[in-house]
Amino acid sequence: MSVLNALRLSHIPALAFAILGLYWGSFAAFVPLLKERVGAGDALFGLLLLGTACGLATTMWFAPVVDRWLGRWSMGVSALALAVAFLLPGIVTSPLGFFLAMFACGLASGLTDVIMNARVSDLEAQSGRSLMNANHGSFSLAYAVGAFATGLAREAAVQPGILFAVLALGVLLLVRRLRMEPAATTDDNAPASLPWGIVILCGAVVLIAFMSEAAVETWSALHVERTLGGGAAEGALGPTMLGLTMAVGRFGGQAVSERLSDTSVILWATMLAVVGTALVVIAPVPLVAYLGFGTMGLGISVIGPLGLALVGRLVPATLRTVAISRTAVLGFLGFFAAPTIMGFVSEGYGLRAAFAAVALLLLLLLPLVFALRRRGA
């Protein structure tokens, strides 16, 4: 199935993916400014970002219930909550306020993520086609656009609160387009019946993929600006390169996943991501770092979506939303645990060492993939 056909079939959740990507791309480009505004060092800023992880962990338990209650409106309401939550980091100036703001962003992001991934998995089950990579490609493309546009906005001295308010108005206009009925009623009152072995294995794959992605999203701009001496626009090109190449990788992965097994694609993608991370570590100038970020993006782009697609296919339809919520939130905890770990490593040894740790983390995917193969994935 072509990328355009996949997006046409899943255009409603693809829009939700794009909205989420736009917000996090803008946030990533604002990180140096937000960090300076709250007066935090690397380690403290990493700890403050744990607020998002706390919000995501909370989402893991109530997202299926909210999805059942709201039905066809659940994606639109979660996107609206996302827009409101992101107004907060744009206006707070204290460390505590920033932590609470990120907690709210984590809640809204996790809710949106669980619901939109569940809708894509429903569509995959109905159509018998792989759709996850194309939808995650929408996230990455929007992420790149958000990061690049925000870099230009920073150069023009546009404040975060103003930009996030403009984005919120756009989301408000799109809420009605996000209506979509769940395909199946989920038995979220019986989590013990879940095949937890599959959920944990797939969750670990998604966790490592998103930890690696988050390391670039949160710290690439600082690496370019501080370690390599780039300016604000040059710093924003770090997350922009990641978003663009992840979009290319995911849209390309849409075709590849129709021809190769998911585990084979994950293995080859892991090795490519390790090579890219090594380039970031040794980069003497921003241009080499951009090449590394881009190579990383191509590699890690398909790993997370395929982990989510695997769990959606390997569990019963009535447990799909619960299984994806558990797997997605396990994975998305990595999105915000990684910046904290990176902050501590950077504080003690510098950002080059922090990115070297990411390469070692990626290698942990290899035994996980072989374990999934033994389970018939």
SEMI-743562 format. One record per residue (C-alpha): x, y, z; residue in one letter. Coordinates in steps of 0.001 Angstrom, whole numbers, plus 500000, padded with zeros to 6 digits. Layout:
% SEMI-743562
XYZa
...
% end
This chain:
% SEMI-743562
500000500000500000m
501397503435499056s
501938506109501673v
499187508276500163l
496716505404500208n
497648504576503802a
497145508200504856l
493869508396502940r
492580505329504750l
493690506627508152s
493386510387507597h
491584511079510889i
494207509646513268p
496943510947510915a
495705514472511667l
496017513783515408a
499564512500514862f
500401515705512980a
499022517919515757i
501060516080518390l
504199516305516246g
503733520018515651l
503580520685519381y
506608518623520337w
508674519977517445g
507953523517518592s
508742522583522180f
512083521002521190a
513217524160519398a
512213526269522407f
514163524093524901v
517248526366525156p
515014529382525842l
512724527540528287l
515741526135530145k
517234529611530493e
513903531106531569r
513479528727534537v
517148529108535510g
517953525369535514a
521218523550534888g
521348520414532751d
520666517986535606a
517835520046537136l
516222520647533753f
516320516917533077g
514585516314536407l
511920518890535612l
511164517062532380l
510234514053534516l
506960515894535073g
505991514740531603t
506874511138532430a
504715511337535556c
501811512591533474g
502296509800530948l
502403507134533662a
499079508438534970t
497598508331531465t
498406504629531178m
495591503769533580w
492759506103532586f
493174506496528801a
491104503376527887p
488325504498530246v
488260508019528765v
488262506545525281d
485230504393526131r
483343507279527741w
483942509798524958l
483700507382522031g
483915509172518688r
484858512458520399w
487827511085522348s
490511512093519824m
489164515616519461g
488841516172523208v
492360514853523843s
493770517166521150a
491981520104522753l
493442519132526145a
496870519040524475l
496420522581523173a
495458523869526627v
498308522016528370a
500986523447526076f
499977526990526947l
501527526371530374l
505252525812529602p
505086528896527431g
504223531154530364i
505726529669533553v
509079530951534825t
509809528884537956s
511172525315538187p
508104524078540100l
505747525743537642g
507621524169534738f
507425520701536342f
503651521046536788l
503280522367533248a
505149519364531873m
502982517042533980f
499925518517532250a
501599518137528842c
502385514507529677g
498777513784530609l
497402515297527411a
500109513847525156s
499701510355526572g
495926510467526207l
496156511660522601t
498839509120521778d
497012506106523184v
493750506966521445i
495228507737518020m
497449504616518041n
494447502492519012a
492443503936516099r
495262503121513661v
495510499599515051s
491735499227514602d
492074500298510976l
494971497879510442e
492814495033511743a
489884496052509499q
491940496542506330s
494647493914506808g
497208496600505882r
500168498136507702s
499321501768508522l
501364502593511605m
504519503849509867n
502607506254507634a
500806507771510620n
503976508111512661h
505506509684509563g
502837512378509833s
504031513020513384f
507659513309512253s
506928515590509312l
504845517895511508a
507567517730514165y
510159518934511627a
507878521746510450v
507216522800514048g
510918522775514968a
511989524703511870f
509226527298512143a
509949527768515830t
513646528284515085g
512685531133512769l
510278532464515396a
513059532446518001r
515292534448515676e
512417536956515420a
512122537029519260a
508638535466519288v
507852534258522814q
506752530642523503p
503416531695525001g
502424533529521831i
503364530677519514l
501571528051521603f
498474530262521726a
498431530458517913v
498729526664517715l
495857526294520189a
493579528355517932l
494450526076515030g
493608522960517057v
490282524473518095l
489349524807514426l
490240521153513737l
488523519423516658v
485419518422514679r
487600516713512049r
488930514288514683l
485665512402515265r
486082508640514854m
484264505694516390e
486293502994518187p
486187499709516272a
485708497503519315a
484621497728522931t
487663497228525110t
487657495130528252d
489685497587530295d
488401496113533553n
490340492880533023a
494014493870532626p
495104490554534149a
493944488815530954s
496495490710528892l
499427488722527472p
501886490693529566w
504950489028528038g
504108490495524628i
503165493876526114v
506439494131528058i
508632493029525152l
506965495388522678c
506911498124525320g
510672497745525828a
511261498061522073v
509145501218521915v
510799502515525105l
514319502308523662i
513236503785520333a
511520506734521974f
514341507263524475m
516751507606521563s
514388509924519720e
513839512047522820a
517568512407523397a
517868514144520036v
514644516115520343e
515501517605523728t
519291517984523588w
520220518317519901s
519635522078519805a
521771522529522929l
524472520234521499h
524704522302518319v
524533525650520104e
526718524901523128r
529101522118522113t
529550523125518475l
529019526896518736g
525921527267516544g
523274529994516758g
519563529669517574a
518498528853513997a
521407526411513616e
520414524753516885g
516829524331515681a
518147522493512618l
519133519580514890g
515575518526515777p
514457519637512301t
516851517162510661m
515622514429512990l
511990515149512150g
512556515286508390l
514560512065508185t
512182510293510553m
509337511295508254a
511274509927505258v
512116506752507177g
508548506173508314r
506987506870504948f
509597504590503359g
509054502042506115g
505396501912505097q
506490500173501876a
509298498131503435v
507060496722506176s
504808495225503474e
507771493171502162r
509934492304505191l
509073491037508653s
508737493671511352d
511596492181513372t
513958492205510363s
513212495877509739v
513863496675513409i
517254494908513321l
518520496792510270w
517103500081511544a
518898499633514861t
522296499321513206m
521655502430511089l
520670504402514189a
523853503334516009v
525977504612513097v
524150507942513179g
524628508318516925t
528358507694516521a
528525510548513999l
526844512882516516v
529390511900519180v
532455512638517017i
531032515653515133a
533521518564515052p
531079520992513366v
527285521358513115p
527183519964509564l
528523516569510691v
526100516589513631a
523199517212511232y
524315514188509189l
524382512132512382g
520967513340513532f
519568512577510088g
521013509057510032t
519678508460513530m
516277509631512374g
516223507214509445l
517119504347511768g
514926504933514795i
511975506169512733s
510426502740512152v
511276501021515444i
508622502564517707g
505725502291515220p
506555498656514494l
506658497863518213g
503155499314518586l
501936497553515440a
503237494223516771l
501325494442520036v
498164495491518191g
498361492387516021r
499374489934518742l
496575490602521254v
492808489977520951p
490769492802519411a
488787493373522629t
492043494062524508l
493690496162521798r
493191499630523318t
494297498466526769v
497350496661525349a
498334499640523226i
497817502015526153s
500153499934528321r
502720499525525547t
502548503130524363a
502885504610527808v
505770502272528658l
507387503512525467g
506542507144525954f
508022507101529438l
511288506823527533g
510506510083525787f
510918511848529085f
513164509551531105a
515829509981528416a
516150513771528770p
516590513330532530t
519308510708532110i
520927512800529378m
520906515788531729g
522809513937534451f
525335512426532029v
525831515798530336s
526298517559533680e
529096515176534592g
530721514257531291y
529314516493528529g
526814515989525739l
529180513884523616r
529268511251526365a
525491511506526743a
524957510701523066f
527476507834523312a
525225506349526007a
522347506489523504v
524325504287521091a
524795501679523834l
521088501877524656l
520126501181521037l
522170497979521029l
519839496602523722l
517187496284521019l
518963493282519511l
518160490728522256p
514590492076522507l
513987491435518814v
515251487868519073f
512952487311522064a
509985488538520012l
510919486189517193r
510810483268519589r
507229484302520440r
506238484159516788g
506323487896516026a
% end
